[in-house]
Amino acid sequence: MKNSVSSAKLSRRESWALGLRAAGQIIVSIAVLGAMYFLVPTQEPGQGSDLPWLLLELGLFAVVVALQVPAILHAKFPILRAAITLGVLVPLYLLVFARLYLSSSLSDPGAFSESLDHATALYFTVTVFATVGFGDIVAKTDSMRLVVTAQMLINLIVVGAFIRVLISAARRGLETRAATEQGDAPIPPA
């Protein structure tokens, strides 16, 4: 007879504790990402490219994505791990694009209908992501229009395929955990 916490049903108190812990992890992660976004200095207009920071942010995003799928598969609570991952990666994704728009606006003030600062770049990014597009800030140059178009297309991937991958990993993790707890051989990852 197995005496495992994971095989036992969680009490309401344990469920709440796990949920609050997950929410705390998401909030702390968003706070750290937001602090990095607002505090990491940008290049002054005409002072060169902000490309190194952008590459660092995109690299960070790629590393986090690459590490999260196996982590979800092997997590004690795969669905909770997938929710935390989503709660961290979507803000990270938005901040990467906000930084891109901010950098572009600083290097070419005519790239948008108004000069962007940290807050307006983030606002613009979220309106594009949410497909709201109020029209108060618009891309004015062809290069920025192409970047915004790329963000819109990548948004579809983030919202569609990426969420599906996380959900599939969580389901697979649940199946593996259930098979392991029943004494069956674990199901190999697909």
N, CA, C and O of each residue as an XYZ file, in Angstrom:
760
protein
N       0.837     -1.182      0.000
C       0.000      0.000      0.000
C       0.879      1.242      0.000
O       1.790      1.373      0.818
N       0.600      2.136     -0.912
C       1.405      3.347     -1.018
C       0.845      4.407     -0.093
O      -0.368      4.598     -0.003
N       1.743      5.093      0.591
C       1.353      6.200      1.452
C       1.988      7.455      0.870
O       3.064      7.876      1.294
N       1.325      8.030     -0.078
C       1.882      9.169     -0.799
C       0.957     10.371     -0.687
O      -0.258     10.252     -0.845
N       1.546     11.529     -0.412
C       0.758     12.758     -0.333
C       0.139     13.064     -1.682
O      -0.995     13.539     -1.750
N       0.881     12.793     -2.774
C       0.369     13.125     -4.098
C      -0.812     12.245     -4.486
O      -1.666     12.669     -5.264
N      -0.875     11.007     -3.948
C      -1.992     10.149     -4.302
C      -3.226     10.465     -3.461
O      -4.341     10.126     -3.856
N      -3.048     11.098     -2.327
C      -4.181     11.470     -1.482
C      -4.833     12.729     -2.039
O      -4.182     13.561     -2.672
N      -6.115     12.845     -1.793
C      -6.848     14.038     -2.201
C      -6.403     15.195     -1.314
O      -6.289     15.041     -0.098
N      -6.156     16.340     -1.916
C      -5.736     17.507     -1.148
C      -6.923     18.084     -0.387
O      -8.046     18.126     -0.890
N      -6.652     18.518      0.817
C      -7.701     19.182      1.593
C      -7.919     20.578      1.021
O      -7.105     21.082      0.247
N      -8.996     21.175      1.404
C      -9.301     22.528      0.953
C      -8.193     23.482      1.377
O      -7.789     24.355      0.609
N      -7.711     23.314      2.582
C      -6.639     24.176      3.098
C      -5.357     24.003      2.287
O      -4.690     24.985      1.961
N      -5.013     22.757      1.960
C      -3.818     22.494      1.156
C      -3.969     23.070     -0.256
O      -3.020     23.616     -0.819
N      -5.170     22.941     -0.816
C      -5.427     23.497     -2.145
C      -5.263     25.015     -2.143
O      -4.639     25.587     -3.037
N      -5.834     25.657     -1.121
C      -5.700     27.107     -0.994
C      -4.236     27.507     -0.830
O      -3.779     28.472     -1.442
N      -3.508     26.765     -0.003
C      -2.089     27.071      0.221
C      -1.301     26.955     -1.084
O      -0.472     27.813     -1.390
N      -1.562     25.889     -1.856
C      -0.894     25.733     -3.149
C      -1.259     26.868     -4.108
O      -0.400     27.414     -4.800
N      -2.535     27.207     -4.134
C      -2.992     28.301     -5.002
C      -2.377     29.633     -4.619
O      -1.957     30.397     -5.489
N      -2.319     29.919     -3.326
C      -1.721     31.176     -2.867
C      -0.221     31.205     -3.148
O       0.333     32.243     -3.512
N       0.420     30.071     -2.976
C       1.852     29.990     -3.274
C       2.101     30.237     -4.767
O       3.027     30.957     -5.141
N       1.269     29.635     -5.604
C       1.395     29.835     -7.052
C       1.157     31.300     -7.412
O       1.906     31.879     -8.199
N       0.116     31.893     -6.835
C      -0.161     33.311     -7.091
C       1.011     34.178     -6.632
O       1.382     35.142     -7.301
N       1.584     33.826     -5.491
C       2.745     34.561     -4.997
C       3.926     34.463     -5.945
O       4.612     35.454     -6.195
N       4.166     33.261     -6.476
C       5.268     33.087     -7.432
C       5.042     33.934     -8.682
O       5.975     34.548     -9.201
N       3.811     33.962     -9.156
C       3.501     34.750    -10.345
C       3.682     36.238    -10.054
O       4.284     36.959    -10.850
N       3.164     36.696     -8.919
C       3.260     38.114     -8.561
C       4.713     38.542     -8.395
O       5.111     39.595     -8.891
N       5.504     37.732     -7.700
C       6.917     38.069     -7.511
C       7.634     38.089     -8.862
O       8.434     38.987     -9.124
N       7.358     37.120     -9.707
C       7.991     37.076    -11.031
C       7.627     38.297    -11.859
O       8.494     38.904    -12.488
N       6.346     38.663    -11.863
C       5.912     39.842    -12.615
C       6.555     41.101    -12.044
O       6.948     41.990    -12.800
N       6.668     41.187    -10.713
C       7.308     42.349    -10.089
C       8.772     42.453    -10.497
O       9.257     43.544    -10.798
N       9.478     41.326    -10.510
C      10.893     41.330    -10.912
C      11.018     41.706    -12.389
O      11.855     42.532    -12.752
N      10.188     41.102    -13.236
C      10.224     41.435    -14.660
C       9.883     42.904    -14.895
O      10.536     43.576    -15.693
N       8.863     43.399    -14.201
C       8.480     44.809    -14.329
C       9.590     45.743    -13.863
O       9.858     46.763    -14.498
N      10.232     45.392    -12.756
C      11.347     46.207    -12.266
C      12.475     46.226    -13.292
O      13.062     47.273    -13.566
N      12.772     45.059    -13.855
C      13.818     45.010    -14.887
C      13.441     45.895    -16.077
O      14.277     46.632    -16.599
N      12.196     45.817    -16.495
C      11.730     46.603    -17.647
C      11.868     48.095    -17.380
O      12.367     48.840    -18.223
N      11.428     48.526    -16.212
C      11.434     49.952    -15.916
C      12.799     50.470    -15.452
O      13.085     51.656    -15.618
N      13.640     49.618    -14.880
C      14.896     50.086    -14.301
C      16.130     49.891    -15.179
O      17.104     50.632    -15.044
N      16.103     48.898    -16.081
C      17.254     48.706    -16.959
C      17.303     49.899    -17.910
O      16.328     50.182    -18.607
N      18.424     50.590    -17.937
C      18.487     51.818    -18.757
C      18.374     51.523    -20.248
O      18.821     50.486    -20.737
N      17.770     52.457    -20.940
C      17.686     52.386    -22.400
C      18.749     53.307    -22.972
O      19.276     54.181    -22.283
N      19.050     53.098    -24.229
C      20.003     53.978    -24.900
C      19.355     55.350    -25.100
O      18.159     55.462    -25.370
N      20.166     56.366    -24.962
C      19.691     57.718    -25.262
C      19.513     57.828    -26.775
O      20.208     57.145    -27.527
N      18.589     58.683    -27.231
C      18.411     58.851    -28.669
C      19.745     59.182    -29.349
O      20.491     60.050    -28.896
N      20.019     58.481    -30.431
C      21.240     58.711    -31.181
C      22.483     58.076    -30.572
O      23.581     58.288    -31.086
N      22.350     57.309    -29.504
C      23.495     56.714    -28.813
C      23.741     55.262    -29.204
O      24.502     54.571    -28.526
N      23.136     54.791    -30.249
C      23.375     53.420    -30.678
C      22.180     52.529    -30.398
O      21.116     52.982    -29.976
N      22.389     51.284    -30.641
C      21.315     50.299    -30.570
C      21.101     49.770    -29.152
O      22.031     49.677    -28.350
N      19.875     49.437    -28.881
C      19.502     48.768    -27.641
C      19.436     47.257    -27.877
O      18.903     46.512    -27.055
N      19.986     46.820    -29.011
C      19.909     45.430    -29.428
C      20.446     44.434    -28.400
O      19.827     43.384    -28.222
N      21.558     44.699    -27.713
C      22.025     43.709    -26.732
C      20.987     43.380    -25.655
O      20.824     42.215    -25.291
N      20.294     44.382    -25.151
C      19.255     44.119    -24.138
C      18.104     43.336    -24.743
O      17.560     42.432    -24.109
N      17.734     43.679    -25.964
C      16.636     42.965    -26.625
C      16.993     41.497    -26.838
O      16.170     40.610    -26.610
N      18.220     41.249    -27.272
C      18.652     39.865    -27.466
C      18.692     39.116    -26.134
O      18.329     37.941    -26.075
N      19.127     39.782    -25.075
C      19.133     39.165    -23.750
C      17.712     38.791    -23.323
O      17.490     37.697    -22.805
N      16.761     39.683    -23.536
C      15.371     39.416    -23.159
C      14.776     38.275    -23.983
O      14.102     37.401    -23.438
N      15.022     38.281    -25.284
C      14.516     37.191    -26.127
C      15.176     35.866    -25.760
O      14.532     34.817    -25.771
N      16.456     35.921    -25.438
C      17.163     34.723    -24.994
C      16.591     34.191    -23.695
O      16.416     32.982    -23.541
N      16.297     35.085    -22.756
C      15.685     34.700    -21.485
C      14.335     34.035    -21.730
O      14.022     33.014    -21.116
N      13.544     34.605    -22.614
C      12.239     34.035    -22.942
C      12.405     32.624    -23.509
O      11.695     31.705    -23.101
N      13.330     32.452    -24.437
C      13.551     31.137    -25.057
C      14.015     30.106    -24.032
O      13.578     28.956    -24.069
N      14.892     30.507    -23.124
C      15.391     29.590    -22.087
C      14.251     29.177    -21.158
O      14.103     27.999    -20.834
N      13.452     30.147    -20.734
C      12.343     29.838    -19.824
C      11.360     28.882    -20.493
O      10.907     27.922    -19.869
N      11.028     29.136    -21.754
C      10.109     28.243    -22.473
C      10.702     26.837    -22.568
O      10.017     25.849    -22.306
N      11.970     26.755    -22.942
C      12.611     25.449    -23.110
C      12.664     24.654    -21.812
O      12.554     23.428    -21.833
N      12.828     25.330    -20.700
C      12.918     24.638    -19.412
C      11.558     24.268    -18.827
O      11.464     23.350    -18.012
N      10.526     24.962    -19.229
C       9.230     24.773    -18.578
C       8.485     23.518    -19.011
O       7.820     22.896    -18.183
N       8.569     23.128    -20.264
C       7.819     21.943    -20.708
C       8.261     20.694    -19.941
O       7.401     19.977    -19.430
N       9.573     20.400    -19.837
C       9.962     19.236    -19.032
C       9.625     19.414    -17.554
O       9.293     18.445    -16.871
N       9.708     20.642    -17.062
C       9.371     20.884    -15.659
C       7.892     20.595    -15.394
O       7.536     20.074    -14.337
N       7.042     20.934    -16.353
C       5.608     20.644    -16.213
C       5.383     19.138    -16.249
O       4.609     18.605    -15.454
N       6.054     18.453    -17.168
C       5.890     17.003    -17.292
C       6.230     16.272    -15.994
O       5.591     15.274    -15.662
N       7.222     16.755    -15.264
C       7.703     16.069    -14.069
C       7.239     16.715    -12.767
O       7.678     16.313    -11.690
N       6.372     17.696    -12.852
C       5.912     18.399    -11.653
C       4.948     17.536    -10.843
O       4.230     16.697    -11.389
N       4.948     17.757     -9.554
C       4.010     17.063     -8.667
C       2.573     17.461     -9.003
O       1.656     16.643     -8.930
N       2.394     18.724     -9.369
C       1.086     19.261     -9.760
C       1.246     19.926    -11.126
O       1.442     21.139    -11.202
N       1.166     19.149    -12.202
C       1.459     19.677    -13.547
C       0.556     20.825    -13.983
O       1.029     21.763    -14.625
N      -0.715     20.772    -13.654
C      -1.628     21.840    -14.064
C      -1.258     23.144    -13.360
O      -1.262     24.207    -13.980
N      -0.945     23.068    -12.094
C      -0.531     24.250    -11.346
C       0.770     24.803    -11.915
O       0.921     26.017    -12.056
N       1.701     23.927    -12.240
C       2.980     24.361    -12.825
C       2.748     25.031    -14.171
O       3.392     26.035    -14.479
N       1.832     24.488    -14.983
C       1.520     25.096    -16.279
C       0.892     26.474    -16.094
O       1.188     27.396    -16.854
N       0.030     26.622    -15.095
C      -0.596     27.923    -14.818
C       0.457     28.948    -14.389
O       0.421     30.097    -14.829
N       1.381     28.535    -13.542
C       2.458     29.439    -13.118
C       3.301     29.833    -14.326
O       3.649     31.001    -14.496
N       3.624     28.862    -15.152
C       4.423     29.129    -16.352
C       3.735     30.144    -17.246
O       4.363     31.093    -17.715
N       2.463     29.948    -17.479
C       1.702     30.875    -18.308
C       1.655     32.259    -17.667
O       1.788     33.274    -18.351
N       1.467     32.291    -16.357
C       1.410     33.559    -15.633
C       2.707     34.336    -15.655
O       2.706     35.547    -15.438
N       3.811     33.662    -15.911
C       5.115     34.333    -15.989
C       5.497     34.622    -17.446
O       6.006     35.700    -17.749
N       5.256     33.671    -18.339
C       5.711     33.833    -19.715
C       4.928     34.875    -20.513
O       5.513     35.558    -21.353
N       3.642     35.014    -20.278
C       2.884     36.022    -21.016
C       3.376     37.429    -20.657
O       3.627     38.221    -21.565
N       3.523     37.772    -19.366
C       4.093     39.095    -19.064
C       5.512     39.275    -19.622
O       5.854     40.356    -20.101
N       6.331     38.230    -19.561
C       7.679     38.321    -20.121
C       7.612     38.613    -21.615
O       8.336     39.474    -22.116
N       6.758     37.909    -22.316
C       6.569     38.119    -23.748
C       6.153     39.566    -24.034
O       6.697     40.207    -24.933
N       5.199     40.068    -23.274
C       4.729     41.442    -23.475
C       5.828     42.454    -23.192
O       5.954     43.448    -23.908
N       6.619     42.214    -22.163
C       7.696     43.152    -21.825
C       8.806     43.141    -22.872
O       9.441     44.170    -23.103
N       9.049     42.016    -23.497
C      10.051     41.970    -24.569
C       9.601     42.870    -25.722
O      10.395     43.655    -26.241
N       8.337     42.762    -26.121
C       7.851     43.624    -27.198
C       7.776     45.084    -26.770
O       8.071     45.974    -27.567
N       7.393     45.341    -25.544
C       7.359     46.721    -25.062
C       8.750     47.339    -25.136
O       8.907     48.490    -25.542
N       9.762     46.561    -24.738
C      11.140     47.049    -24.796
C      11.561     47.303    -26.248
O      12.253     48.280    -26.533
N      11.147     46.435    -27.151
C      11.449     46.617    -28.565
C      10.836     47.913    -29.080
O      11.505     48.679    -29.774
N       9.573     48.167    -28.751
C       8.908     49.387    -29.202
C       9.525     50.621    -28.553
O       9.690     51.648    -29.210
N       9.861     50.531    -27.293
C      10.499     51.649    -26.599
C      11.835     51.987    -27.260
O      12.112     53.149    -27.558
N      12.647     50.978    -27.484
C      13.952     51.177    -28.107
C      13.797     51.785    -29.501
O      14.537     52.695    -29.873
N      12.847     51.284    -30.257
C      12.624     51.795    -31.614
C      12.170     53.249    -31.582
O      12.609     54.056    -32.402
N      11.308     53.581    -30.654
C      10.826     54.950    -30.535
C      11.942     55.901    -30.137
O      12.006     57.032    -30.619
N      12.825     55.437    -29.252
C      13.935     56.295    -28.833
C      14.934     56.514    -29.967
O      15.479     57.608    -30.115
N      15.174     55.471    -30.771
C      16.138     55.620    -31.853
C      15.538     56.314    -33.077
O      16.265     56.925    -33.860
N      14.221     56.225    -33.245
C      13.532     56.902    -34.355
C      12.228     57.488    -33.830
O      11.199     56.812    -33.832
N      12.261     58.749    -33.379
C      11.048     59.357    -32.800
C       9.846     59.380    -33.740
O       8.715     59.514    -33.273
N      10.055     59.253    -35.054
C       8.951     59.242    -36.000
C       8.366     57.865    -36.244
O       7.476     57.714    -37.080
N       8.858     56.839    -35.516
C       8.390     55.471    -35.739
C       6.939     55.271    -35.303
O       6.242     54.399    -35.823
N       6.494     56.079    -34.352
C       5.121     55.979    -33.840
C       4.465     57.356    -33.896
O       5.139     58.367    -34.088
N       3.176     57.383    -33.729
C       2.438     58.642    -33.792
C       2.806     59.580    -32.652
O       2.540     60.779    -32.727
N       3.409     59.052    -31.606
C       3.937     59.869    -30.508
C       5.154     59.156    -29.941
O       5.308     57.945    -30.098
N       6.015     59.916    -29.282
C       7.190     59.304    -28.658
C       6.732     58.403    -27.521
O       5.821     58.745    -26.767
N       7.373     57.257    -27.411
C       6.998     56.303    -26.377
C       7.966     56.389    -25.198
O       9.175     56.534    -25.373
N       7.407     56.295    -24.011
C       8.217     56.087    -22.817
C       7.906     54.670    -22.340
O       7.201     53.930    -23.026
N       8.418     54.288    -21.184
C       8.196     52.913    -20.707
C       6.707     52.575    -20.610
O       6.273     51.517    -21.065
N       5.942     53.470    -20.022
C       4.518     53.190    -19.803
C       3.746     53.124    -21.118
O       2.939     52.215    -21.313
N       3.983     54.074    -22.022
C       3.221     54.061    -23.271
C       3.642     52.909    -24.173
O       2.817     52.392    -24.925
N       4.902     52.496    -24.118
C       5.340     51.329    -24.897
C       4.643     50.071    -24.390
O       4.208     49.236    -25.183
N       4.537     49.937    -23.075
C       3.838     48.786    -22.499
C       2.348     48.834    -22.832
O       1.748     47.816    -23.175
N       1.764     50.013    -22.727
C       0.354     50.200    -23.077
C       0.100     49.795    -24.530
O      -0.847     49.063    -24.818
N       0.949     50.273    -25.441
C       0.794     49.942    -26.854
C       0.903     48.431    -27.073
O       0.121     47.847    -27.823
N       1.876     47.812    -26.416
C       2.080     46.366    -26.561
C       0.851     45.587    -26.111
O       0.425     44.649    -26.785
N       0.291     45.969    -24.990
C      -0.884     45.262    -24.459
C      -2.101     45.486    -25.351
O      -2.894     44.566    -25.549
N      -2.263     46.695    -25.892
C      -3.415     46.911    -26.782
C      -3.286     46.087    -28.053
O      -4.288     45.613    -28.588
N      -2.057     45.910    -28.547
C      -1.860     45.055    -29.719
C      -2.125     43.593    -29.342
O      -2.803     42.873    -30.075
N      -1.590     43.163    -28.204
C      -1.779     41.775    -27.762
C      -3.260     41.453    -27.549
O      -3.730     40.377    -27.918
N      -3.979     42.391    -26.955
C      -5.396     42.180    -26.663
C      -6.284     42.428    -27.877
O      -7.505     42.304    -27.783
N      -5.698     42.771    -28.998
C      -6.386     43.092    -30.247
C      -7.403     44.221    -30.084
O      -8.411     44.273    -30.789
N      -7.124     45.114    -29.151
C      -8.010     46.254    -28.936
C      -7.668     47.350    -29.934
O      -8.546     47.844    -30.640
N      -6.396     47.732    -29.995
C      -5.944     48.735    -30.952
C      -6.765     50.000    -30.948
O      -7.463     50.286    -31.921
N      -6.699     50.763    -29.875
C      -7.496     51.986    -29.755
C      -7.188     53.002    -30.850
O      -8.049     53.808    -31.201
N      -5.986     52.976    -31.387
C      -5.625     53.908    -32.449
C      -4.994     55.188    -31.944
O      -4.625     56.051    -32.740
N      -4.863     55.328    -30.622
C      -4.233     56.537    -30.093
C      -2.725     56.537    -30.324
O      -2.117     57.600    -30.442
N      -2.123     55.363    -30.390
C      -0.710     55.213    -30.737
C      -0.657     54.238    -31.902
O      -1.177     53.126    -31.819
N      -0.029     54.663    -32.980
C       0.072     53.801    -34.155
C       1.500     53.816    -34.693
O       2.227     54.798    -34.539
N       1.886     52.719    -35.321
C       3.184     52.651    -35.983
C       3.112     53.506    -37.243
O       2.153     53.411    -38.009
N       4.123     54.336    -37.456
C       4.116     55.254    -38.595
C       5.076     54.849    -39.709
O       4.878     55.229    -40.863
N       6.112     54.084    -39.377
C       7.073     53.687    -40.407
C       6.781     52.249    -40.844
O       6.200     51.460    -40.099
N       7.193     51.937    -42.055
C       6.968     50.587    -42.563
C       7.654     49.539    -41.694
O       7.097     48.469    -41.449
N       8.873     49.850    -41.226
C       9.584     48.864    -40.398
C       8.828     48.592    -39.102
O       8.746     47.441    -38.673
N       8.279     49.616    -38.475
C       7.517     49.403    -37.233
C       6.194     48.719    -37.521
O       5.734     47.906    -36.720
N       5.579     49.031    -38.640
C       4.341     48.332    -39.013
C       4.611     46.834    -39.196
O       3.788     46.001    -38.816
N       5.763     46.498    -39.775
C       6.121     45.085    -39.934
C       6.385     44.424    -38.584
O       6.014     43.269    -38.375
N       7.022     45.149    -37.670
C       7.267     44.599    -36.329
C       5.939     44.377    -35.608
O       5.746     43.337    -34.979
N       5.027     45.337    -35.691
C       3.716     45.192    -35.045
C       2.954     44.035    -35.679
O       2.291     43.272    -34.976
N       3.041     43.898    -36.994
C       2.407     42.773    -37.676
C       2.996     41.454    -37.190
O       2.272     40.487    -36.953
N       4.324     41.428    -37.045
C       4.968     40.215    -36.524
C       4.469     39.911    -35.114
O       4.218     38.752    -34.783
N       4.321     40.946    -34.279
C       3.806     40.699    -32.926
C       2.404     40.114    -33.000
O       2.089     39.177    -32.268
N       1.566     40.647    -33.866
C       0.197     40.129    -33.970
C       0.197     38.654    -34.373
O      -0.581     37.862    -33.842
N       1.066     38.290    -35.308
C       1.134     36.894    -35.732
C       1.703     36.008    -34.620
O       1.211     34.904    -34.386
N       2.723     36.489    -33.948
C       3.288     35.727    -32.834
C       2.269     35.621    -31.696
O       2.233     34.614    -30.990
N       1.440     36.657    -31.514
C       0.376     36.596    -30.503
C      -0.507     35.372    -30.733
O      -0.884     34.680    -29.787
N      -0.829     35.114    -31.992
C      -1.660     33.954    -32.308
C      -0.973     32.667    -31.879
O      -1.617     31.739    -31.389
N       0.343     32.622    -32.070
C       1.107     31.447    -31.655
C       1.112     31.341    -30.134
O       0.898     30.262    -29.581
N       1.358     32.464    -29.459
C       1.405     32.456    -27.993
C       0.056     32.042    -27.428
O      -0.022     31.191    -26.543
N      -0.991     32.642    -27.938
C      -2.314     32.344    -27.406
C      -2.774     30.944    -27.800
O      -3.383     30.247    -26.989
N      -2.496     30.529    -29.017
C      -2.972     29.240    -29.491
C      -2.034     28.095    -29.180
O      -2.288     27.288    -28.285
N      -0.967     28.034    -29.919
C      -0.066     26.877    -29.838
C       0.642     26.770    -28.493
O       0.739     25.679    -27.931
N       1.130     27.875    -27.977
C       1.885     27.831    -26.730
C       1.017     27.355    -25.570
O       1.439     26.513    -24.778
N      -0.184     27.890    -25.472
C      -1.091     27.453    -24.407
C      -1.429     25.973    -24.592
O      -1.513     25.224    -23.618
N      -1.618     25.562    -25.830
C      -1.898     24.145    -26.095
C      -0.736     23.257    -25.656
O      -0.950     22.192    -25.076
N       0.489     23.694    -25.933
C       1.665     22.918    -25.520
C       1.708     22.794    -23.998
O       1.975     21.716    -23.467
N       1.447     23.893    -23.301
C       1.461     23.848    -21.834
C       0.369     22.927    -21.294
O       0.610     22.153    -20.368
N      -0.816     23.008    -21.865
C      -1.918     22.156    -21.416
C      -1.600     20.685    -21.712
O      -1.843     19.813    -20.879
N      -1.058     20.420    -22.896
C      -0.688     19.044    -23.242
C       0.378     18.509    -22.294
O       0.314     17.357    -21.865
N       1.362     19.352    -21.967
C       2.404     18.930    -21.027
C       1.805     18.649    -19.656
O       2.193     17.686    -18.995
N       0.864     19.480    -19.225
C       0.219     19.263    -17.928
C      -0.577     17.958    -17.923
O      -0.510     17.190    -16.963
N      -1.326     17.709    -18.990
C      -2.087     16.456    -19.084
C      -1.161     15.247    -19.089
O      -1.422     14.247    -18.419
N      -0.079     15.351    -19.850
C       0.889     14.259    -19.926
C       1.526     14.024    -18.557
O       1.740     12.882    -18.149
N       1.824     15.113    -17.856
C       2.372     15.000    -16.509
C       1.404     14.309    -15.563
O       1.818     13.496    -14.737
N       0.110     14.627    -15.678
C      -0.903     13.967    -14.851
C      -0.984     12.481    -15.165
O      -1.082     11.657    -14.257
N      -0.942     12.135    -16.452
C      -0.990     10.724    -16.847
C       0.228      9.967    -16.319
O       0.106      8.850    -15.816
N       1.388     10.579    -16.436
C       2.613      9.945    -15.950
C       2.562      9.751    -14.448
O       2.930      8.692    -13.941
N       2.106     10.774    -13.733
C       2.016     10.695    -12.275
C       1.024      9.613    -11.867
O       1.301      8.831    -10.958
N      -0.120      9.561    -12.525
C      -1.133      8.550    -12.199
C      -0.603      7.144    -12.453
O      -0.818      6.241    -11.645
N       0.090      6.957    -13.574
C       0.644      5.645    -13.900
C       1.715      5.243    -12.880
O       1.788      4.080    -12.482
N       2.529      6.188    -12.468
C       3.583      5.919    -11.495
C       2.988      5.552    -10.138
O       3.470      4.632     -9.477
N       1.954      6.260     -9.724
C       1.333      6.005     -8.422
C       0.603      4.668     -8.394
O       0.468      4.058     -7.334
N       0.133      4.208     -9.552
C      -0.554      2.926     -9.614
C       0.421      1.773     -9.772
O       0.021      0.610     -9.818
N       1.714      2.107     -9.855
C       2.729      1.074     -9.977
C       3.006      0.656    -11.395
O       3.834     -0.225    -11.627
N       2.334      1.267    -12.356
C       2.588      0.965    -13.758
C       3.867      1.658    -14.188
O       4.363      2.562    -13.516
N       4.375      1.226    -15.296
C       5.554      1.894    -15.861
C       5.136      3.283    -16.326
O       4.041      3.454    -16.861
N       6.003      4.280    -16.126
C       5.650      5.632    -16.577
C       5.509      5.680    -18.092
O       6.186      4.962    -18.828
N       4.610      6.547    -18.530
C       4.367      6.744    -19.951
C       5.491      7.628    -20.477
O       5.721      8.711    -19.938
N       6.192      7.192    -21.512
C       7.278      8.027    -22.025
C       6.717      9.305    -22.662
O       5.643      9.280    -23.262
N       7.457     10.438    -22.528
C       6.981     11.689    -23.132
C       6.902     11.575    -24.647
O       7.710     10.899    -25.284
N       5.909     12.253    -25.205
C       5.735     12.231    -26.665
C       6.634     13.228    -27.325
O       6.625     13.351    -28.550
